[in-house]
């Protein structure tokens, strides 16, 4: 008899953003698999086996889950945010595809979650209120020219831009190159949001004009949102601002 | 003394996808404001006042919430999915901006939710596993040429495409035009997902090749996802398919 794999999005951090469906899937599982800091957010019940691994070990995690499920176990693979957006679900299905016919016997449920850009947007107002793109800036998995080409196309078509994985210890220069490119396309006053560790104890948020935005405003836990030509800043009482993108778009 | 406005995303439909933060905000509110069918998903407690309105009455809802908050009331404005993505949050901040300085005294919390494309993607696998765009096909609020231009740019840059509001009673031809445009850019075998009423009792899902996709596969409750050149279909045991977009992108 085959087991079951739940791929579970834990939301941005605070337990208040973990859906009841995600909590139920976690409670059912005999095995919890994931990147250590994400597993640390889960209150494991007695008897659950925790398998923490390194951030880069995604394919190993997928194969581990598949071998446990083949042995009849119920497994939850956890991701931060939503598991389907730059996270573990795609890796699992890639592993399932390589199994060929045996992959058809694997029972999988993907439990959707609150993805980082949605949490960041809510914290700042409604910057994703109109057409937007989500782009990973990590070039571990794709050529830098592909990233640049997509950012250019999306910026020229006036999408709001949400950047996942804007920076890492191994990649310090890419975000600077992206900001430089955007300055050739978007106005200097375009708002740029750096939303870090949203809903977690060390949450911090910075808003800059595109002209003054700097890569050092981001770290590995930052989601960057760049407004479209229509995005607006509205003062809040506390010296802070709301940012929103109106649903009504003017003629180009 | 001023009240408070919570803008709350209810997720795709099933209560299992409503976050604890959303439930808490709904429970706190003295007044619930929203489109009737969305409010019908909320179990109001005794003493809460329900203000249901028509789908198009977004700005009226925002002003209603602001006047209640100005009178010291606690209000929840509800949206399906996430309130920040093609939904009420942007409308509220637009209304707040028009208030000028008085707008700075309005206390607002946006509570993030599971947006429709994330729920649809989870149901089908991980089609949003790599760079993607979200585009509303409604031309109530923007010129049709803007929509066409954005779809063309995003398709040429090989983003996965998620279409909100693909069709309505008043707009039957647009989705057909979009599919025709995409056939000039993407391969005939590109998977197209029609995900309708995800997580609700009348949920249904259809997957077609781009060559055979038809507007009649969508209705007002459908989220349409069009794969990139990298998106893959993997057979499931039940004659159904998983669709995922690998995180690793080949050179262009």
Boltz contact constraints between the chains, C-beta under 6 A:
constraints:
  - contact:
      token1: [A, 16]
      token2: [B, 20]
      max_distance: 6.0
  - contact:
      token1: [A, 16]
      token2: [B, 21]
      max_distance: 6.0
  - contact:
      token1: [A, 17]
      token2: [B, 19]
      max_distance: 6.0
  - contact:
      token1: [A, 17]
      token2: [B, 21]
      max_distance: 6.0
  - contact:
      token1: [A, 19]
      token2: [B, 17]
      max_distance: 6.0
  - contact:
      token1: [A, 19]
      token2: [B, 19]
      max_distance: 6.0
  - contact:
      token1: [A, 20]
      token2: [B, 16]
      max_distance: 6.0
  - contact:
      token1: [A, 21]
      token2: [B, 16]
      max_distance: 6.0
  - contact:
      token1: [A, 21]
      token2: [B, 17]
      max_distance: 6.0
  - contact:
      token1: [A, 82]
      token2: [B, 118]
      max_distance: 6.0
  - contact:
      token1: [A, 84]
      token2: [B, 121]
      max_distance: 6.0
  - contact:
      token1: [A, 84]
      token2: [B, 122]
      max_distance: 6.0
  - contact:
      token1: [A, 84]
      token2: [B, 126]
      max_distance: 6.0
  - contact:
      token1: [A, 84]
      token2: [B, 128]
      max_distance: 6.0
  - contact:
      token1: [A, 85]
      token2: [B, 128]
      max_distance: 6.0
  - contact:
      token1: [A, 89]
      token2: [B, 126]
      max_distance: 6.0
  - contact:
      token1: [A, 90]
      token2: [B, 126]
      max_distance: 6.0
  - contact:
      token1: [A, 90]
      token2: [B, 129]
      max_distance: 6.0
  - contact:
      token1: [A, 90]
      token2: [B, 244]
      max_distance: 6.0
  - contact:
      token1: [A, 90]
      token2: [B, 246]
      max_distance: 6.0
  - contact:
      token1: [A, 90]
      token2: [B, 247]
      max_distance: 6.0
  - contact:
      token1: [A, 93]
      token2: [B, 125]
      max_distance: 6.0
  - contact:
      token1: [A, 93]
      token2: [B, 126]
      max_distance: 6.0
  - contact:
      token1: [A, 93]
      token2: [B, 234]
      max_distance: 6.0
  - contact:
      token1: [A, 93]
      token2: [B, 242]
      max_distance: 6.0
  - contact:
      token1: [A, 93]
      token2: [B, 244]
      max_distance: 6.0
  - contact:
      token1: [A, 94]
      token2: [B, 246]
      max_distance: 6.0
  - contact:
      token1: [A, 97]
      token2: [B, 234]
      max_distance: 6.0
  - contact:
      token1: [A, 104]
      token2: [B, 235]
      max_distance: 6.0
  - contact:
      token1: [A, 104]
      token2: [B, 237]
      max_distance: 6.0
  - contact:
      token1: [A, 105]
      token2: [B, 237]
      max_distance: 6.0
  - contact:
      token1: [A, 110]
      token2: [B, 122]
      max_distance: 6.0
  - contact:
      token1: [A, 112]
      token2: [B, 114]
      max_distance: 6.0
  - contact:
      token1: [A, 112]
      token2: [B, 118]
      max_distance: 6.0
  - contact:
      token1: [A, 112]
      token2: [B, 119]
      max_distance: 6.0
  - contact:
      token1: [A, 112]
      token2: [B, 122]
      max_distance: 6.0
  - contact:
      token1: [A, 114]
      token2: [B, 112]
      max_distance: 6.0
  - contact:
      token1: [A, 118]
      token2: [B, 82]
      max_distance: 6.0
  - contact:
      token1: [A, 118]
      token2: [B, 112]
      max_distance: 6.0
  - contact:
      token1: [A, 119]
      token2: [B, 112]
      max_distance: 6.0
  - contact:
      token1: [A, 121]
      token2: [B, 84]
      max_distance: 6.0
  - contact:
      token1: [A, 122]
      token2: [B, 84]
      max_distance: 6.0
  - contact:
      token1: [A, 122]
      token2: [B, 110]
      max_distance: 6.0
  - contact:
      token1: [A, 122]
      token2: [B, 112]
      max_distance: 6.0
  - contact:
      token1: [A, 125]
      token2: [B, 93]
      max_distance: 6.0
  - contact:
      token1: [A, 126]
      token2: [B, 84]
      max_distance: 6.0
  - contact:
      token1: [A, 126]
      token2: [B, 89]
      max_distance: 6.0
  - contact:
      token1: [A, 126]
      token2: [B, 90]
      max_distance: 6.0
  - contact:
      token1: [A, 126]
      token2: [B, 93]
      max_distance: 6.0
  - contact:
      token1: [A, 128]
      token2: [B, 84]
      max_distance: 6.0
  - contact:
      token1: [A, 128]
      token2: [B, 85]
      max_distance: 6.0
  - contact:
      token1: [A, 129]
      token2: [B, 90]
      max_distance: 6.0
  - contact:
      token1: [A, 131]
      token2: [B, 135]
      max_distance: 6.0
  - contact:
      token1: [A, 131]
      token2: [B, 150]
      max_distance: 6.0
  - contact:
      token1: [A, 132]
      token2: [B, 134]
      max_distance: 6.0
  - contact:
      token1: [A, 133]
      token2: [B, 133]
      max_distance: 6.0
  - contact:
      token1: [A, 134]
      token2: [B, 132]
      max_distance: 6.0
  - contact:
      token1: [A, 135]
      token2: [B, 131]
      max_distance: 6.0
  - contact:
      token1: [A, 141]
      token2: [B, 247]
      max_distance: 6.0
  - contact:
      token1: [A, 141]
      token2: [B, 248]
      max_distance: 6.0
  - contact:
      token1: [A, 142]
      token2: [B, 249]
      max_distance: 6.0
  - contact:
      token1: [A, 143]
      token2: [B, 251]
      max_distance: 6.0
  - contact:
      token1: [A, 146]
      token2: [B, 249]
      max_distance: 6.0
  - contact:
      token1: [A, 146]
      token2: [B, 252]
      max_distance: 6.0
  - contact:
      token1: [A, 150]
      token2: [B, 131]
      max_distance: 6.0
  - contact:
      token1: [A, 150]
      token2: [B, 157]
      max_distance: 6.0
  - contact:
      token1: [A, 153]
      token2: [B, 153]
      max_distance: 6.0
  - contact:
      token1: [A, 153]
      token2: [B, 157]
      max_distance: 6.0
  - contact:
      token1: [A, 157]
      token2: [B, 150]
      max_distance: 6.0
  - contact:
      token1: [A, 157]
      token2: [B, 153]
      max_distance: 6.0
  - contact:
      token1: [A, 234]
      token2: [B, 93]
      max_distance: 6.0
  - contact:
      token1: [A, 234]
      token2: [B, 97]
      max_distance: 6.0
  - contact:
      token1: [A, 235]
      token2: [B, 104]
      max_distance: 6.0
  - contact:
      token1: [A, 237]
      token2: [B, 104]
      max_distance: 6.0
  - contact:
      token1: [A, 237]
      token2: [B, 105]
      max_distance: 6.0
  - contact:
      token1: [A, 242]
      token2: [B, 93]
      max_distance: 6.0
  - contact:
      token1: [A, 244]
      token2: [B, 90]
      max_distance: 6.0
  - contact:
      token1: [A, 244]
      token2: [B, 93]
      max_distance: 6.0
  - contact:
      token1: [A, 246]
      token2: [B, 90]
      max_distance: 6.0
  - contact:
      token1: [A, 246]
      token2: [B, 94]
      max_distance: 6.0
  - contact:
      token1: [A, 247]
      token2: [B, 90]
      max_distance: 6.0
  - contact:
      token1: [A, 247]
      token2: [B, 141]
      max_distance: 6.0
  - contact:
      token1: [A, 248]
      token2: [B, 141]
      max_distance: 6.0
  - contact:
      token1: [A, 249]
      token2: [B, 142]
      max_distance: 6.0
  - contact:
      token1: [A, 249]
      token2: [B, 146]
      max_distance: 6.0
  - contact:
      token1: [A, 251]
      token2: [B, 143]
      max_distance: 6.0
  - contact:
      token1: [A, 252]
      token2: [B, 146]
      max_distance: 6.0
